[in-house]
Structure formats: structure tokens, C-alpha cells
């Protein structure tokens, strides 16, 4: 009887030690949150709220959820949300750059058209 009791206590203690070690390994993803926060800030700086508002809103909402998960010590969820926020912010930056390039291209085409029209008038 005592050997069975000793065996059960050994298993309980082992389970507690394993659980404690696993909890210690579940580190807060502070680095990922910092990288994601920087990506969102970069997207804002490039003008994403104007040119990619849907993606920007999504990135900011996911960053908020990552911070909430972090505060609740749900580190896996915090990491996942932060990674998703980073991806959305990068997409917003890409869309912003594309929109700005399209806008610049249109301006160059308009300028070229005006110059051609001016040259045609002078040649007549």
C-alpha cells in the first residue's frame, strides 16, 4: 500500500515539475510585439491609413488584441495576433507604395500630355 501511495505521489510531483517547466518555457513574446508595433507605426508613417485603410484598421485591431492577450498572459495568442498584425501592416505598406506609384505615374502621364499639346500648338 505504501509503495502505491509513494508511486502516486511521485507521479503528482513529476506532473507539477513538468507543468512548472512548461510554464517557464512559455515566455512572453515581447520581441514579436515590438517588431509588430514598429511595422504598424511604419505603415502609418508611409500613409497607409489613407491608401490602405482596411488593411491598416485590421493591423491596428490585431495589435490591440495582441496587447490584450499579452496582458492576460495568453502568450501563444499574443504572438499569433502580433504576427498577423505585422503581416497586415506590411500589406498596407505595399498597397500604399503601389497606390503612390500609380498616382505618380498618372501625374507624369498628365504632364507629358500637356507638354505634347503645348508643342503641337507651337508647331501650328
C-alpha beads as a LAMMPS data file, in Angstrom:
LAMMPS data file: protein, C-alpha beads

124 atoms
123 bonds

1 atom types
1 bond types

-500.0 500.0 xlo xhi
-500.0 500.0 ylo yhi
-500.0 500.0 zlo zhi

Masses

1 110.0

Atoms # bond

1 1 1 0.000 0.000 0.000
2 1 1 2.758 2.449 0.871
3 1 1 4.592 1.703 -2.363
4 1 1 1.425 2.510 -4.356
5 1 1 0.965 5.749 -2.387
6 1 1 4.637 6.596 -2.888
7 1 1 4.285 5.892 -6.631
8 1 1 1.206 8.151 -6.896
9 1 1 2.926 10.991 -5.018
10 1 1 5.950 10.644 -7.255
11 1 1 3.719 10.957 -10.313
12 1 1 1.952 14.028 -8.880
13 1 1 5.257 15.724 -8.059
14 1 1 6.616 14.843 -11.501
15 1 1 3.498 16.315 -13.162
16 1 1 3.841 19.519 -11.121
17 1 1 7.513 19.871 -12.051
18 1 1 6.764 19.305 -15.733
19 1 1 3.913 21.830 -15.637
20 1 1 6.158 24.382 -13.934
21 1 1 8.880 23.859 -16.521
22 1 1 6.409 24.216 -19.363
23 1 1 5.039 27.413 -17.849
24 1 1 8.572 28.759 -17.508
25 1 1 9.209 27.994 -21.177
26 1 1 6.127 29.942 -22.237
27 1 1 7.927 33.263 -22.428
28 1 1 6.133 36.448 -23.235
29 1 1 6.589 37.325 -26.929
30 1 1 7.812 40.838 -26.166
31 1 1 10.195 40.893 -29.128
32 1 1 7.432 39.937 -31.591
33 1 1 5.145 42.598 -30.133
34 1 1 7.866 45.224 -30.515
35 1 1 8.539 44.230 -34.132
36 1 1 4.823 44.243 -34.936
37 1 1 4.309 47.600 -33.242
38 1 1 7.153 49.027 -35.332
39 1 1 5.598 47.578 -38.503
40 1 1 2.246 49.220 -37.696
41 1 1 3.969 52.541 -36.937
42 1 1 5.883 52.297 -40.219
43 1 1 2.634 51.683 -42.088
44 1 1 1.129 54.797 -40.517
45 1 1 4.231 56.801 -41.463
46 1 1 4.016 55.709 -45.114
47 1 1 0.428 56.915 -45.399
48 1 1 -1.343 53.566 -45.164
49 1 1 -4.385 54.969 -43.329
50 1 1 -5.149 56.957 -46.496
51 1 1 -4.185 54.441 -49.181
52 1 1 -4.903 51.091 -47.449
53 1 1 -7.433 51.844 -44.720
54 1 1 -8.890 48.320 -44.479
55 1 1 -5.517 46.659 -44.022
56 1 1 -4.408 49.384 -41.638
57 1 1 -7.513 49.009 -39.485
58 1 1 -7.012 45.247 -39.429
59 1 1 -3.372 45.624 -38.367
60 1 1 -4.278 48.024 -35.576
61 1 1 -7.123 45.833 -34.321
62 1 1 -4.901 42.754 -34.288
63 1 1 -2.200 44.694 -32.472
64 1 1 -4.777 45.706 -29.853
65 1 1 -5.819 42.058 -29.481
66 1 1 -2.176 41.026 -29.140
67 1 1 -1.718 43.541 -26.335
68 1 1 -4.870 42.297 -24.611
69 1 1 -3.704 38.691 -24.888
70 1 1 -0.316 39.700 -23.533
71 1 1 -1.941 41.363 -20.530
72 1 1 -3.978 38.197 -19.941
73 1 1 -0.745 36.143 -20.196
74 1 1 -2.098 34.267 -23.214
75 1 1 1.290 34.307 -24.864
76 1 1 0.540 31.991 -27.789
77 1 1 -2.454 34.102 -28.759
78 1 1 -0.444 37.300 -28.272
79 1 1 2.306 36.018 -30.548
80 1 1 -0.173 34.904 -33.220
81 1 1 -2.072 38.217 -33.189
82 1 1 1.173 40.209 -33.260
83 1 1 2.411 38.220 -36.263
84 1 1 -0.893 38.769 -38.054
85 1 1 -0.742 42.490 -37.265
86 1 1 2.748 42.631 -38.732
87 1 1 1.636 40.897 -41.941
88 1 1 -1.364 43.228 -42.285
89 1 1 0.866 46.259 -41.716
90 1 1 3.314 45.053 -44.361
91 1 1 0.448 44.517 -46.794
92 1 1 -0.789 48.039 -46.043
93 1 1 2.679 49.438 -46.782
94 1 1 2.864 47.513 -50.062
95 1 1 -0.569 48.709 -51.150
96 1 1 0.334 52.274 -50.161
97 1 1 3.528 52.198 -52.191
98 1 1 1.649 50.796 -55.184
99 1 1 -1.040 53.474 -54.900
100 1 1 1.558 56.222 -54.612
101 1 1 3.444 54.849 -57.622
102 1 1 0.203 54.752 -59.624
103 1 1 -0.539 58.327 -58.593
104 1 1 2.956 59.454 -59.617
105 1 1 2.664 57.597 -62.914
106 1 1 -0.637 59.330 -63.666
107 1 1 0.909 62.700 -62.873
108 1 1 3.827 62.033 -65.259
109 1 1 1.406 60.942 -67.985
110 1 1 -0.659 64.100 -67.476
111 1 1 2.462 66.264 -67.619
112 1 1 3.583 64.522 -70.808
113 1 1 0.166 65.061 -72.394
114 1 1 0.230 68.765 -71.513
115 1 1 3.741 69.116 -72.961
116 1 1 2.696 67.373 -76.183
117 1 1 -0.329 69.632 -76.529
118 1 1 1.857 72.710 -75.958
119 1 1 4.374 71.533 -78.554
120 1 1 1.562 70.868 -81.050
121 1 1 0.187 74.399 -80.561
122 1 1 3.616 75.948 -81.099
123 1 1 4.225 73.918 -84.254
124 1 1 0.987 75.067 -85.908

Bonds

1 1 1 2
2 1 2 3
3 1 3 4
4 1 4 5
5 1 5 6
6 1 6 7
7 1 7 8
8 1 8 9
9 1 9 10
10 1 10 11
11 1 11 12
12 1 12 13
13 1 13 14
14 1 14 15
15 1 15 16
16 1 16 17
17 1 17 18
18 1 18 19
19 1 19 20
20 1 20 21
21 1 21 22
22 1 22 23
23 1 23 24
24 1 24 25
25 1 25 26
26 1 26 27
27 1 27 28
28 1 28 29
29 1 29 30
30 1 30 31
31 1 31 32
32 1 32 33
33 1 33 34
34 1 34 35
35 1 35 36
36 1 36 37
37 1 37 38
38 1 38 39
39 1 39 40
40 1 40 41
41 1 41 42
42 1 42 43
43 1 43 44
44 1 44 45
45 1 45 46
46 1 46 47
47 1 47 48
48 1 48 49
49 1 49 50
50 1 50 51
51 1 51 52
52 1 52 53
53 1 53 54
54 1 54 55
55 1 55 56
56 1 56 57
57 1 57 58
58 1 58 59
59 1 59 60
60 1 60 61
61 1 61 62
62 1 62 63
63 1 63 64
64 1 64 65
65 1 65 66
66 1 66 67
67 1 67 68
68 1 68 69
69 1 69 70
70 1 70 71
71 1 71 72
72 1 72 73
73 1 73 74
74 1 74 75
75 1 75 76
76 1 76 77
77 1 77 78
78 1 78 79
79 1 79 80
80 1 80 81
81 1 81 82
82 1 82 83
83 1 83 84
84 1 84 85
85 1 85 86
86 1 86 87
87 1 87 88
88 1 88 89
89 1 89 90
90 1 90 91
91 1 91 92
92 1 92 93
93 1 93 94
94 1 94 95
95 1 95 96
96 1 96 97
97 1 97 98
98 1 98 99
99 1 99 100
100 1 100 101
101 1 101 102
102 1 102 103
103 1 103 104
104 1 104 105
105 1 105 106
106 1 106 107
107 1 107 108
108 1 108 109
109 1 109 110
110 1 110 111
111 1 111 112
112 1 112 113
113 1 113 114
114 1 114 115
115 1 115 116
116 1 116 117
117 1 117 118
118 1 118 119
119 1 119 120
120 1 120 121
121 1 121 122
122 1 122 123
123 1 123 124
